């Protein structure tokens, strides 16, 4: 499965302060309204079946 999801880098750390970033790596899946749908602290296997199912479900919304 190939998807084209934007990856955004918070160079000025404005978003990190807004969402209360606590560690690195940290991943946030944020919807179009700015609501955090998933927060992962630490490494994560984004190509795992569970992660792909989660992302696929969000893309259908």
N, C-alpha and C positions, 0 to 999 in steps of 0.2 A: 504494500500500500504506500503510495506516494502522496504526500499532501504538501501544500504550500502555505505554511503558517508564518506570519511575520514574527521575527525575533527582534525585540527592541532592547537597546542598551541605554541604561540610565546614566549617562556621562556626568551630569551635574548632581546626581543623587537626590533630585527633587522627589521622584516617585518612591525611592527607598524610604525617605522620611515620611511620606504620606501613608505608605502601607506598613510602616514599622519594621523594616528589614532588620533581621537579627544576625544573620550569618551568611557565609558563602560556602558552597553554592546554595542559592535559594531560587526557586522557580514559582512563579505565580501564573495561573491561567485566569485571565480577567475577561469578562464578557464585554459587549459593546457599551453597556451602561456603567462600566467600571467596577462591577461586583466581582469579588474574588470567588471563582468557582472551585479552585483547587490551589493549595499551597503545599509545596514540598521543600523541606529543609534537608539539605544534603543531596548526595547523588541519587539518581532515579533512572530506572530503565524505561525510557520513553518509547522504546520499540517493543515492550512486553505486550502480550495479548490484552491484559487489563487496561493498560494505558491507552492502547490503540482503540479499544472499545469505548473508553471514557471520552476520548477526543472525537471519535466518530459520532457519538451521541450528541456532543455539544455542537458539532457542525450541522447536525440535522435540525437544530432549534431555530 
